[in-house]
Amino acid sequence: MQQMVVDGVDIYIEGDGAETIVMIHGWPDTYRVWDAQVAELRHRYRCVRFTLPGFDNTKPRRSYSLDAMMRVLLHIINSVNKKEKVILMLHDWGCVFGYEFYMRNKALVSAIIGVDIGDAQSKATIRSRSVGQKMMVSGYQSTLALAWAIGGPVGTVMTRTMARVLGAPSPREHISVGMDYPYYILTAGAAGSYSSLVPFVPKVPMLFIYGTRKPFMFHSPQWTETMAAREGCKVVAMETDHWPMIRQPERFNDVVIGWLEKPAVDAENGEQDAA
């Protein structure tokens, strides 16, 4: 394993494949959420992962505006990409940040693997939820925003409690209130607001994997239908919760590898994958 530090963020690099996969996790996780994927993919690809800025509880607590996050991600990717395009593998808030990164830096990305987050903040997604589902979403997001505002040990207890309620697999010792700033910015309209997020419209091949065993979805049916119809893109539903890469790692990895390698095979045959 190779390690480096970029803008105070610890970067872990494994594998020596020709293509680089940059893996970005979400809440309440760390770089460790991709353990099973790195174990399998490092034999074929160069895997790069890190804990999101502000999510590492061994470092001082601070929030990152959208622009600040984009600057850090750009520095990281420019430091690891060997001047080649990278594949993004994204989950949860990693999707939010990764999609925005792609929209701002399209020349740096060759393909995207999005996990469980699609058009999460779109009007179509909001309309697709029942009143009860809307209350659940608002409830957990507001609680985590409040936890960030309170901070300290109390904020961390609130965060860990909510993580347990939501069934998050991340070990308790890695979860802290520092991870909650995206929810504070999102719900409180604080400095660095995510209202400037650009609508995500991928022009590169994309694989979208989502879990079906959840009380609500983070995408609209229209979004997955549109995505599945795009040339080179694929949508796969798995019978898991919000963390399919952890709940069913073998199937998840098989889907990812099959999708990543199939376009190359089809290209040799003069065909394109349009799953």
C-alpha positions as CSV (number, residue, x, y, z in Angstrom):
1,M,0.0,0.0,0.0
2,Q,1.2,3.5,-0.9
3,Q,0.2,6.4,1.4
4,M,0.3,10.1,0.8
5,V,-1.2,13.3,2.4
6,V,-3.0,15.9,0.3
7,D,-4.5,19.0,1.9
8,G,-4.3,17.2,5.3
9,V,-6.2,14.2,4.0
10,D,-4.6,10.7,4.2
11,I,-4.7,8.9,0.9
12,Y,-4.4,5.1,0.5
13,I,-3.4,3.6,-2.8
14,E,-3.5,-0.1,-3.6
15,G,-3.0,-2.0,-6.8
16,D,-1.0,-1.1,-9.9
17,G,-3.5,-1.5,-12.7
18,A,-3.5,0.8,-15.7
19,E,-6.8,2.5,-14.7
20,T,-7.4,4.3,-11.4
21,I,-10.6,4.1,-9.4
22,V,-11.1,6.9,-6.9
23,M,-13.5,5.7,-4.1
24,I,-15.5,8.3,-2.1
25,H,-17.7,7.3,0.8
26,G,-20.5,9.0,2.6
27,W,-22.1,9.3,6.1
28,P,-21.3,7.9,8.6
29,D,-18.4,6.1,7.0
30,T,-14.7,6.3,6.4
31,Y,-12.4,4.9,3.7
32,R,-12.8,1.5,5.2
33,V,-16.3,1.1,3.7
34,W,-14.6,0.0,0.5
35,D,-12.5,-2.8,2.1
36,A,-14.2,-5.6,0.2
37,Q,-14.0,-3.7,-3.1
38,V,-10.3,-2.9,-2.8
39,A,-9.5,-6.5,-1.9
40,E,-11.1,-7.6,-5.2
41,L,-10.3,-4.7,-7.5
42,R,-6.7,-4.1,-6.6
43,H,-5.7,-7.1,-8.8
44,R,-7.1,-5.3,-11.9
45,Y,-7.1,-1.6,-11.0
46,R,-5.3,1.1,-9.0
47,C,-7.6,1.8,-6.0
48,V,-7.5,5.2,-4.3
49,R,-9.5,5.9,-1.2
50,F,-9.5,8.3,1.7
51,T,-11.8,9.6,4.5
52,L,-13.7,12.6,3.4
53,P,-12.4,15.9,4.7
54,G,-13.9,16.6,8.1
55,F,-15.0,13.0,8.6
56,D,-11.8,11.7,10.3
57,N,-12.3,11.9,14.0
58,T,-8.6,11.8,14.7
59,K,-8.4,15.3,13.2
60,P,-9.8,18.7,14.3
61,R,-13.5,19.3,13.6
62,R,-14.2,21.6,10.7
63,S,-16.8,22.0,8.0
64,Y,-16.2,22.2,4.3
65,S,-18.3,24.4,1.9
66,L,-19.1,22.9,-1.5
67,D,-16.3,24.9,-3.1
68,A,-13.8,23.9,-0.5
69,M,-14.7,20.3,-0.9
70,M,-14.3,20.6,-4.7
71,R,-10.9,22.1,-4.3
72,V,-9.7,19.3,-2.0
73,L,-11.1,16.6,-4.4
74,L,-9.4,18.3,-7.3
75,H,-6.1,18.4,-5.5
76,I,-6.4,14.7,-4.5
77,I,-7.4,13.5,-8.0
78,N,-4.6,15.6,-9.7
79,S,-2.2,14.1,-7.2
80,V,-3.1,10.4,-7.9
81,N,-4.4,10.3,-11.5
82,K,-1.0,10.1,-13.3
83,K,-2.4,12.6,-15.8
84,E,-5.0,10.1,-16.9
85,K,-8.8,10.1,-16.4
86,V,-10.1,8.3,-13.4
87,I,-13.2,6.2,-12.6
88,L,-15.2,7.5,-9.7
89,M,-16.8,5.0,-7.3
90,L,-19.2,6.9,-5.0
91,H,-21.7,6.3,-2.2
92,D,-24.1,8.5,-0.2
93,W,-22.5,12.0,0.3
94,G,-19.7,10.7,-1.9
95,C,-22.2,10.7,-4.7
96,V,-23.3,14.2,-4.0
97,F,-19.7,15.5,-4.0
98,G,-18.5,13.2,-6.8
99,Y,-21.3,14.1,-9.1
100,E,-20.6,17.8,-8.6
101,F,-16.9,17.1,-9.1
102,Y,-17.6,15.5,-12.4
103,M,-19.9,18.3,-13.6
104,R,-17.1,20.8,-12.8
105,N,-14.2,18.6,-14.1
106,K,-15.5,16.4,-16.9
107,A,-12.1,16.1,-18.6
108,L,-10.8,14.2,-15.5
109,V,-13.4,11.4,-15.3
110,S,-13.8,8.4,-17.6
111,A,-16.7,6.6,-15.9
112,I,-18.8,6.8,-12.8
113,I,-20.1,4.1,-10.4
114,G,-22.8,5.6,-8.2
115,V,-24.2,3.7,-5.2
116,D,-27.7,4.4,-3.8
117,I,-27.8,8.1,-4.5
118,G,-29.3,9.4,-7.8
119,D,-31.3,12.6,-8.1
120,A,-31.7,12.7,-4.4
121,Q,-32.7,16.4,-4.1
122,S,-34.8,16.6,-7.3
123,K,-38.4,17.6,-7.3
124,A,-39.2,14.2,-8.9
125,T,-37.6,12.3,-6.0
126,I,-39.4,14.5,-3.4
127,R,-42.8,14.0,-5.2
128,S,-42.2,10.2,-5.2
129,R,-42.1,10.1,-1.4
130,S,-45.2,9.8,0.9
131,V,-45.8,12.2,3.7
132,G,-44.4,9.7,6.1
133,Q,-41.2,9.2,4.1
134,K,-40.7,12.9,3.8
135,M,-41.0,13.2,7.6
136,M,-38.4,10.4,8.1
137,V,-35.9,12.1,5.8
138,S,-36.5,15.5,7.4
139,G,-36.2,13.9,10.9
140,Y,-32.8,12.2,10.5
141,Q,-31.3,15.1,8.6
142,S,-32.5,17.7,11.1
143,T,-31.2,15.6,14.0
144,L,-27.8,15.3,12.5
145,A,-27.8,19.1,11.7
146,L,-28.6,19.7,15.4
147,A,-25.9,17.3,16.5
148,W,-23.3,19.3,14.5
149,A,-24.6,22.6,16.1
150,I,-24.3,21.1,19.6
151,G,-21.0,19.5,19.0
152,G,-18.7,17.8,21.5
153,P,-19.5,14.5,23.3
154,V,-23.3,15.1,23.2
155,G,-23.2,15.7,19.5
156,T,-21.2,12.5,19.0
157,V,-23.7,10.5,21.1
158,M,-26.5,11.9,19.0
159,T,-24.7,11.0,15.8
160,R,-23.8,7.4,16.9
161,T,-27.4,6.9,18.1
162,M,-28.8,8.0,14.7
163,A,-26.3,5.8,12.9
164,R,-27.5,2.8,14.9
165,V,-31.1,3.6,14.3
166,L,-30.4,3.8,10.5
167,G,-28.5,0.5,10.5
168,A,-25.2,2.0,9.5
169,P,-22.5,-0.7,9.5
170,S,-19.6,1.7,10.3
171,P,-17.9,0.8,13.6
172,R,-19.0,3.0,16.5
173,E,-15.5,4.2,17.2
174,H,-15.1,5.7,13.8
175,I,-18.4,7.7,14.0
176,S,-18.3,11.3,15.4
177,V,-20.2,14.6,15.2
178,G,-17.6,15.9,12.8
179,M,-19.3,13.9,10.0
180,D,-22.5,15.9,10.4
181,Y,-21.5,19.2,8.8
182,P,-23.1,18.4,5.4
183,Y,-26.5,18.0,7.1
184,Y,-26.0,21.3,8.9
185,I,-25.1,23.1,5.7
186,L,-28.0,21.4,3.9
187,T,-30.7,22.0,6.4
188,A,-29.6,25.3,8.0
189,G,-28.7,27.1,4.8
190,A,-25.4,27.8,6.4
191,A,-22.3,29.3,4.6
192,G,-21.2,27.0,1.8
193,S,-24.8,26.0,1.0
194,Y,-25.3,23.2,-1.4
195,S,-28.0,25.1,-3.2
196,S,-25.5,25.8,-6.0
197,L,-25.1,22.1,-6.9
198,V,-25.3,21.6,-10.6
199,P,-27.9,19.1,-11.9
200,F,-26.0,15.8,-12.5
201,V,-26.2,14.8,-16.2
202,P,-23.5,12.3,-17.0
203,K,-22.0,12.1,-20.4
204,V,-19.7,9.2,-19.5
205,P,-20.6,5.6,-18.9
206,M,-22.3,5.1,-15.6
207,L,-23.2,2.2,-13.4
208,F,-25.9,2.9,-10.8
209,I,-26.4,0.3,-8.0
210,Y,-29.0,0.8,-5.3
211,G,-30.6,-1.2,-2.5
212,T,-34.3,-1.9,-2.5
213,R,-34.8,-2.7,1.2
214,K,-35.0,0.9,2.5
215,P,-37.9,2.9,3.9
216,F,-37.4,5.5,1.2
217,M,-35.3,5.9,-2.0
218,F,-32.7,8.5,-2.9
219,H,-33.7,8.6,-6.5
220,S,-36.8,9.0,-8.6
221,P,-38.1,6.2,-10.8
222,Q,-37.8,8.6,-13.8
223,W,-34.1,9.0,-13.1
224,T,-33.3,5.3,-13.1
225,E,-35.4,4.8,-16.3
226,T,-33.5,7.6,-18.0
227,M,-30.2,6.3,-16.8
228,A,-30.8,2.7,-17.8
229,A,-31.7,3.9,-21.3
230,R,-28.5,5.8,-21.8
231,E,-25.9,4.2,-24.0
232,G,-23.1,2.7,-21.9
233,C,-25.0,3.0,-18.7
234,K,-26.6,0.3,-16.5
235,V,-28.9,0.3,-13.4
236,V,-28.8,-2.6,-10.9
237,A,-31.1,-3.1,-8.0
238,M,-29.9,-5.2,-5.1
239,E,-31.9,-6.6,-2.2
240,T,-30.0,-4.7,0.4
241,D,-30.3,-1.6,2.5
242,H,-28.3,1.6,1.8
243,W,-24.9,-0.2,1.9
244,P,-25.0,-2.9,-0.9
245,M,-21.1,-2.9,-1.1
246,I,-21.0,-4.2,2.4
247,R,-24.1,-6.3,2.6
248,Q,-23.5,-8.3,-0.6
249,P,-19.9,-7.6,-1.5
250,E,-19.4,-10.5,-3.8
251,R,-22.4,-9.7,-6.0
252,F,-21.5,-6.0,-5.8
253,N,-18.0,-6.7,-7.0
254,D,-19.2,-9.0,-9.8
255,V,-21.6,-6.4,-11.1
256,V,-18.8,-3.7,-11.0
257,I,-16.2,-5.8,-12.7
258,G,-18.6,-7.1,-15.3
259,W,-19.7,-3.6,-16.2
260,L,-16.2,-2.2,-16.2
261,E,-14.8,-4.9,-18.5
262,K,-17.8,-5.4,-20.8
263,P,-17.5,-2.1,-22.7
264,A,-13.9,-3.1,-23.6
265,V,-15.0,-6.5,-24.9
266,D,-17.9,-5.0,-26.8
267,A,-15.7,-2.4,-28.4
268,E,-13.5,-5.2,-29.8
269,N,-16.7,-6.6,-31.4
270,G,-17.8,-3.3,-32.7
271,E,-20.6,-3.1,-30.2
272,Q,-21.5,-0.9,-27.3
273,D,-23.0,-1.8,-23.9
274,A,-26.4,-0.2,-23.5
275,A,-27.9,-2.2,-20.6
